[in-house]
Amino acid sequence: MSAPVVTLAALLAVVAAVAAVLVARDQFAARWRPTSRRGRIADAVALGTDAQRHGDQAAAVRHFTAALDLAPDRAELYFHRAVAWGRRRKHERAVADLTRAIELAPYSPGSYQLRAEMRVALRQFDEATADYRRAAELDTADARCLEQAVWLLGELGRYDEVIPAAAEVIRRDPRAASAYHYRGFALQQLGRHDEAVADFTCALEHRPGWDVPLYHRAAAWNALDRPDRVLADLERLPDEQQAWPNVRVQRAYALFAAGEYDRVTAELAGCPADDSNRVVLLRLCGAAHLHRGRTAAALADLTAALDLVPDDPATLLNRGRAWHDRQEYAHALADYDRAAAVEPDRVEAHAGRGKCLLRLGRADEAKAAFARVDEIAPDDPHTLGERAIFRREAGDHAGAVALFERALERLPDSPPMLNILAWVRATSPDAAVRDGRRAVELARRALAGEEHGNIRDTLACGHAEAGDFAAAVAEAELALRDDRLTADERAAVERHLGEFRSGRPVRDTGSSPSPAR
């Protein structure tokens, strides 16, 4: 079969038909195309809206710009174009359009809200906060903008402003869990930890299982010295968060406060070597080793921490104490000097300097160091305790007791303070200072706050001073059962036990290990 032949006439007929269709289409379109200004604006807006809906933000900008060329005083057109600019991440242009929209329509909360969002993207947090607050003023029924303002105030560290703003959010929406959380965090930063705990608890009531306020409540419990509550809250965090370094730090603080020093050191093993929290864990582990009498391990961890942050005062103070416990007073003095140089008003640094200088035979310099302690914090109980130790070691036992008694008035339930005063009352070489019954009473109060062999040994010395050697022997034997005693502490208790069995009280000659912990 031969192929069909297309003649020229037939081809021309097809072309003519197509042309007729195209002319008819253009005529139809021209008949229905808007010719009025209002119609052209509506057409451009419709095209811009359709482009936005299909994700073509560049086309949306073009169409809304065309509409604005026809109607430059229409606030809503600037708003729509700002939306398109924002989606294109052209935040500066979006802010400019929204500013013009607000000039034209100053009572539109939506324009303020969108401008705030654009300013957040530009990290203009102060300006964004003001926009969110204005939007909240214009729409008093909606708490969301004010809630965003509260968040930004917290990011800016304006915690005093967070508290009333969050209260207004809660007034508008009593179930706003985020507002409770933001206010709790602000209260925490201001040192109002009891109130922070209450707000974090409310946040968790309205949003059960929310991990952020749960973690922050644990930190607040740490500040309130409630390690049991800390550990309980941290255990409720999801399993994958248990190993997070910041969670390990909070847990380590709680374990340290609870006296579970071996568990503190275990937290360090799971912390990555390059994590910023590692320095805190190293410092806590060093302090934990000190409490267990492991000065070599303490020095290793504290030195590692100082390799990461060379001038951290807390770490320097702890390492100074480790050197002091090893009777390497020159090294200890060097660390205390560095800590005092970093923080000239750090009481512990000057107190440590004073103790080391006294051990090094530099009594005049030690006196000057303790004078500086007195100048910085004359009524601080810990300062009074340090000054009392200086008096005691200088041989002024009566002066030491007077200062210890003043310190105890301020810290009536402090086991270390009760213990050291009981020790002086029981063992002082000054007969006018010794008071066996008072020593027993103080040591029993210390034991009520902390069960430890050191404190029980002090109680034994008090019984001996009061003439009850049978009770002294019994308490010393109980003290020796405490496996937390260091080798030096154990040897001291055994010497004391020998004295009691011989019917002799203990006298502090300055060589006995200090019972203060």
Secondary structure, 3 states (H helix, E strand, C coil): CCCCCCCHHHHHHHHHHHHHHHHHHHHHHHHHCCCCHHHHHHHHHHHHHHHHHCCCHHHHHHHHHHHHHHCCCCHHHHHHHHHHHHHCCCHHHHHHHHHHHHHHCCCCHHHHHHHHHHHHHCCCHHHHHHHHHHHHHHCCCCCHHHHHHHHHHHHCCCHHHHHHHHHHHHHHCCCCHHHHHHHHHHHHHCCCHHHHHHHHHHHHHHCCCCHHHHHHHHHHHHHCCCHHHHHHHHHCCCHHHCCCHHHHHHHHHHHHHCCCHHHHHHHHHCCCCCCCCHHHHHHHHHHHHHHCCCHHHHHHHHHHHHHHCCCCHHHHHHHHHHHHHCCCHHHHHHHHHHHHHHCCCCHHHHHHHHHHHHHCCCHHHHHHHHHHHHHHCCCCHHHHHHHHHHHHHCCCHHHHHHHHHHHHHHCCCCHHHHHHHHHHHHHCCCCCCCCHHHHHHHHHHHHHHCCCHHHHHHHHHHHHHCCCHHHHHHHHHHHCCCCCCCHHHHHHHHHHHHHHHCCCCCCCCCCCCCCCC
